[in-house]
Amino acid sequence: MEENKNETPKNTISRGDFIKKSALATAGFYIVPRFVLGGKGYTAPSDKLYIAAVGTGGEAENDIHHYATAPKKNAEIAFLCDVDERPGMQRMKEFPKAKFYHDWREMFDKEHKNFDAVTVAIPDHNHAIVGHSAMQMKKHLYLQKPLTHDIYEARVLTEAAKKYQVVTQMGDQGASCDGMRTMREWFEAGLIGDIEKVYCWTDRPVWPQGISWPASKPPVPKELKWDLWLGTANYVDYIDNLVPFNWRGWWQFGTGALGDMGCHIMGPPFKLLELGYPTEISGSASTVYTGIFKEGVFPESGPVSSSIKFNFTLKNGKLLDLYWMDGGITPERLAELDPDVNMNEALGDIPSENDFEGCTLFIGTKGKVSCGWGGSHPRLLPLSLNKDVHVPEKYPRIEGGMDGHWWQWVDAAIAGYGKMEVDSPFEGYAGPLTETVLLGNLLLRSFDIQEKIKRNDPVYGQMEGLKFSGRYTGLKWDGANMRVTNYEPANQFIRRTYREGWGDLKL
């Protein structure tokens, strides 16, 4: 990709100016929106949360819909922000009272006194800079999964949540579903014994990966502010079909299949087994490249499929192996299933338009349990056991289940930091989970670390090729210090440098 480090965002204030102008916003914990103090007919600020939405299409549309339909009617979309006017104008029709901005920095600078919380659903590479800026203003934050693009960014946001004492929630709604509580009750009742292995898999990616960056340079759609869309990423020319969906397959912007679904599918074992950082990671990936020649090496794009093993040490000192698989790779077929049964449908979620979103399978010393993405629809294996299982409910359910994930955050934000629990706070859960998921991407990106070599082939004579030193070894991980300890080149993927003009994050 062509890089232009001197390119700065056009027609926007710099982040430095934004921070200076916004300094007053950090003085108080709860800033009362000035438009709720106008007299009769206004709701007390303690009873309603005024939200600024950064991103308005795709997942953002879903988020905004849930705030608008909160049963207590205690959330209001006060501001909308999007670099793309196509979804932005559609949301404006639905929320005509909301004010629209293209640049989140301008919105934060001008309107920080007029909203209490920020919801963010934009491409992964800009998650952290927007989320961190919101927390610096002491705004409560809902941030879509994966929390960040880089491991380092996840650590920064985790520490910022505590530092600025704001209510945070990651957008992995399965954390609030009934199935998560049901499985906890089953595990504590000893139905499957000690868990020794966990398998997590999805058919994604359902966007192009394992490809080269296109050479064509089509015109930028008139509705899209391309430079703002790039944000922290190095400058590249616009390409077709990148927005609004296919950016996920490019490492500069997205986090691949693992980043897209990992928090949903690895979340249940991470939460229920109280996993910490893995100690080692290894695996393999399917790329177009198969030999020593240069053709087919595409380090800018995620792999077609991958299989990764995470090694954990549990709190009781026992070892746990967690396997991630994507792109059509699945665990070995279970003996408990009839040969004619579709394993993905039987254990996980029913595929929609050939998109099987995912499954988690727990293997214990006494039995097996599977669930769909996010912990939904848990079931014992063999499936015949489920009609006879009667474990009392021990943990209260969230009103609305997955839908309640958004409403829970609204209620907790109104109550204030530390007053109510949420199911995916950055501290203690979403931050460490995201770091672990992104560690898988560090492994995959290490696969494409290249070294040019020459060799004398007995048939073809002198040949030039590539050596991939980051493949087919185990990476030892020091989670506390965010370092690979046995292969230094991999550490380049822990933290990236933002494009000039977009600042940086510091612990």
N, C-alpha and C positions, 0 to 999 in steps of 0.2 A: 504494500500500500504506500502511496506517495505521502510523505509527511511534510508538514509546514508548521514548524514550531512557532513561527513568528505570527501566525494567524491569530487574531484576537476577535472575540465576539463583536459583531457589528450592531450598532443601534441599541446597545445595552450598556448599563452601568457596569463597571468592573466589580469584581467581588470585593476588592479592597474598599472601594467607595461604599458598597453595600453594607459591609461590616461596620464602617465608621458611622454611617447614617443610621444604622439599626442599633447602635449601642444602647440607646435608652430603653429599647425593648427588653433588654436582659435584666433590667433593674427589679422587676417584680415577678412573682411566681405566676399569678393569674391576672391577666390583663383583661379588664372589662371592655367588651366591644362598645365603642361610643354610640353606635346606633341602637343599643338596647337601653340607653339611659334617657330616652327622649320623652317619656311621659306615659300617658294612659295607653293601654293596649300592648305594652311591651312586657316581655317575660323576664323575670329576674335572671341575671347571668348565671346564678348557681343552678338554674333549672334547665338551661339549654346550652348546647355546645355549638359554637359558630366555627365552621370548618372551611379552610382553604384547600382546594383540590388541585394538585399538580399532576397533570395528566387527565384526559377526559375520555379516551377511547379504550377498547379492549377490556383488560382487567379493571381499569379505572372506572369504566361505565358500571361494571358490576359493583365495585366498592361504593360509588356514589349512590346507586340504587338502594343499597342496603342502609345507608345512613338516612336516606329520604323516607324509608319505610320502617324506621325504628318504631316498635310498638308504643313507646312512651312519647313519641313525637318530640324528642328532646335534642334533635340534631338538625342543623340548618346549613345548607351549602351556601356560604356567603360569597365565595370567590372561586372562579374557575381559571385555570391556566393551562395552556397547551401550545406547543410550537407548531401544531398542525391545526388549521382552522376547520378542517372537515369534521372531525368528531367534536371539536370545540363549539362550533356553531350549533350542532345538534343538541348538545347539553344546554346551551343557552336558551334554546326553545323550551326545554323542560324546566329550566330554572331561570326565568326572565329577570328575577330580582338580583341575581348574582352578577358581579362585575367580572369582565373577562380580561385576562392578560396573556401575552405571548411569553414573557420572560418572568420566571419565578422570582428572580432577584429584584426586579422592579416591583412586583407585587409585594414581596416581603418588605421592601424599603418604604413603600407608600402606605401599605395597609396593615402593618403589623399590630397596630392598636385595635384593629377591627375584627380580629379572629382569635380564637383560643387554641386551635389545633390544626394540624396539617395532615392530609392524606396524600401519599405519593404512589403512583403507579405509572412508571415510565421505563424506558430501556435501562438495563442493569447498570451500565457504565456511569449513569448520573444519579443513581440511588443515594450514594453516600454523601455527595456534596450538598444535595438538597436536604436530606434528612438531618445532617449535622448542623446546617445553617438554621433549620427550624428549631432544633433543640437548643442551640445557642441563644435563641430568643425566648427560650422556656415555653415553647409550644409543644403540646402533646402530639405524638407522632404515630401514625399508622403507615407502615412501609411494606410494600409488597415483597414477596419472596422472589429470589433469594435476597436476603437483607442487603447485600452488597455485591459488587463485582470482584473485589479482591479480599483476601484473608485479612490483610492489615486494616482495611476499611471496616470490616466487621468488628474487630477489636476496638477501634476508635469509637464506633457508635455504641457499643456495649458500655464502655466507660463513660461516654457522654450522657447516657440515660441516667446513670447514677449521679454524675456530677451536677447536671442541671435539674435533676429531680422532676422528670416529666413522665407521664404514663405512655408507655410504648407497647406496640403490638405489631408483630409481623403478619403478613397476609397469608398465613397457612391455616385456613379455616378448619381443617380437619382436627386441629389441636383441641377444638371445642366440641367435637361431635360426641354423641353418646357412646360410640364404639370404643373410644379411648378409655372411658370410665369402665365399660364392660370388661375390656381386656385386663385392666388393672385389677379388677375384682377377681377375674379368673386366675391370674397369675398369683395373687396373694392367697387364693384358696388352694393353690398347689395343683391345679388341674393338669399342668404339663411339666411340672418339676423344674429343675434348673435349666435355664435356656443356654444352649451352647453355640448355636448358630442362628443367624438371621439372613434371609435372602430378600433383596429389594430389587424390583425390576419394572421396566416400562418399555413399550414399543417405540417411544419417542427417540430420536427426533422425527417430527413430521414436517420439517423444513429442510432445505438443502444443507448438507455438511460434506466434508471431504472433497471440496471443490476449490478452484482457484478464483481469486478476485477478478471479476469481469473487467475487460479492457474498455468496454463502451462507456461513454460519458453522456447520458441522456440529460435533457434539461430538468431542473428541479421543479416539481409541481408548484404552481403559484401559491397554493395554500400552505406550503411547508416552509418554515424558517430553518433552512438546512444548517446554518452555522450554529444556531441555538440547539438544534437537535443533536449535533455532534458534541457540544458541551465540553466535557473534560477529555474526550478522545482526540487523538491526533487527526489533523485535517486530511480528509480524502474526498475525492469527487463523488457526487451522488451516483448511485446505481439503481437500476430498476428493481422493483419488488423487495427492496430492503425494508421499507416502511409500509405497513405498520407491524409486520410479523416476523419476517425472515432474518432480521438482525440477530436473532438468537443463535444462529449458527456461526457467527464471526466472533472470534475471541476479543477483538477490539471493543465490541459493544455488548455481546451476550455471554452467557455461561453454559451454552450447550444443553443437551438433554439432562445432564446431571443437575445443572443449576436450575433448570426449569421445573423439574419434578422431584429433585432430591430432598428438599425440605418437607414435601408432602409424604414421601414414601419412607425416608429414613427417620422422619420425625417420631413415629410411634416407638421404635426401639430406643431412640435417643431419650425420649421422655420417660417411657415406662421402665426402662432398665437403668435410668439415671447415668447414662454414659458420659464420660469425660472426653478428653482428647485421645485420639488413637495414638498408638506408639509406633506403628509401622503401616505402610501402605504399598501394595504391589498390584500388578494387573497387566492387561493387554488391550489393544484396540485394533479395529479394522480400519485401515486407511487405503487409499488407492495405491499408495506406494508399496511395491513388493520386492524390489531388488536394490542394487547399488546405484542405479542410474538416477539422474536428477528429476526426470519426468515423474509427475504424480506426487510430489512432496508439497503439501499445502498447509504450512504451519499457521496460516491466518484463520483457518477454519477448523471446527471441531471434527472428531472422527465420525465415521459412519455408524459405528457401534463400539461398545467398550464393555469390559468386565474387570471389576476392581475389587480387591479384598482389603478391608480395614481390620487391623488387629487392635482389640481393646483389652485392657485389664479392668475388671469390674471392681466395685468397692470392696467386695468380699475376697479379693485377690484372685478369683478365677478368671480364666481367659475366655474371650468371646470373639468369634470371627463373624464379621458382617460383610456380605457380598452385595455389590451393586452391579446390575446388568442393564444394558439398554440397546436400542436398535434391533430388536428381535431376538436377542440372546435371552434365554431363560434358564432357570435351574433344571437339574435332572428331573424328569417326570416322576411324580410320587406314586408309590405302589398302592396307596389308598384310593386312587382314582380309576374308574373304569376306562378302558382304552378309547372309548368313543367320546369321552367327555373332554371339552375344551378346557385345558388347565387354567388359562387366564380367566375365563368366565367363572369357573368353579371356585377359584381361590381369591380372585380380586374383583375388579369391576367389569361389567359388560362393556365390550368395546363399542365405541360410537364412531361410525363412518371409518372403520378400520383404524381407529386411534385408541389403543388400549393404554389408558393413562397410568395404571400401575397396580402393584401388589406388594405386600409385605408378608413374609412367611417366617414364623418363629419355630425353631426346632428345639424341643426340650427333652429331658431325660425320660419323661412320662408320656409325651404326646406332642402334638403340633397344633398351632393356631395360625390362621391366615386372616388378612383383612384387605380391603381395597385401599386406594390412596387416602392418606390422611387418617387412617384408622377406621374407616367406614366399614360396615357390614362384617364384623368379625365372625369367624366360624371355627369350630373345632374339627379336627380330622381324625378318623373318617367322618364324613358329613352326617352320617346316621347318628352320631353322638349328640347333635345339636337339639334334637327333639326332647332329650332327657336331661339337659343341663339346667340346674336350678340353683344359681348362686345369688344370694340376696344382694340387692343394691346397697352399696356402702357409701358411694360418693354421689353428691348432688349433681344433677344434670344441668347443663346450660340451657336457658330458655331459647328455643329455636334451634338448638344443636349447632350445626355449621353456620346457619344464618346468624345465630347469636354471637358469633365471633366478633362481628362488627359492632353489634349493640353493646356487648360487654365492654369494649374499649370506650365507647361513648359514655357509658355509665361510670366507668372508672375514672375517665378524664374529668367528668363533672365533679366526682367525689374528691379528686385530688390525689397526688402522688402518695402511695403507701396506704391508701384508705381501702382499696379493693384489689383483689387479685385478677389478673388476666391470664389467659392460657398460653400466650406466646410472647412474653416480655423479652426485650433484648437482654436484660441482665439474667444470667443463670440458665437461659434456654436458647432463644432465637439466635443470639450472637455466637455462642459456642457451636450450635448446630450448623450455622452458616459457615463458620470456619472449617468444620469437618467436611461439609459438602464441597467447598471450594478447594480443599486439599486434594480431592479426587481430580479436579481440573488441573491442579499443579502437576500431578502425575502424568495426566494425558498430554499436557503441553511440553513436559520434559521429554516425551517420546520423540518430539520433532527437533530437539536440539541437535544441530548438525555440525559435522567436522569434515572438511574436504580431504579426501585421501587419494593416493595413487597406488596402483598395484600392477604387477606384471602377470597377466592372465596367460596360462599355458596355451590357450587356443587363440585368444583375440589380441594378445600382446599387451602393451602399455595401455592402461585404462584409468580414467578419472571417475571417482564416485563419491559417495557420502558415507560417513560413519555416524551412527546414532548411539551415543554413549549413555543416553538416559533411558534406554529400553531394557525390559526384562530383568530388572534388579529390584530389590526392595528399598524403599526410602524410609529411613528412620526419622521420626518426627518428634521434635521437642515442642509440644503444644504451648507450654507456658511462655516460651521465648520466640515462638513462631519461626522455627528454623528447621530445615532439613540438615541433619548432622553428618551424613555420609556421602552427599553429592551436591557440592556447592552450586553448580549451575542451575539447579532447580529453584534456588531461592530468589531468582530474578522475577518469579511469578507471584511472589507474596505481595508485592506492592508495585504499582506502576506510577509513572510521573504524569501529572495532569498537563494538558495543553496550556501553553503560556496564556495568562489572562484569567485562568480559572482557579487559581489558588492551590491549596494543598490541605491535607488533614494532618494533624499532629496529635500524638498521644499526650 
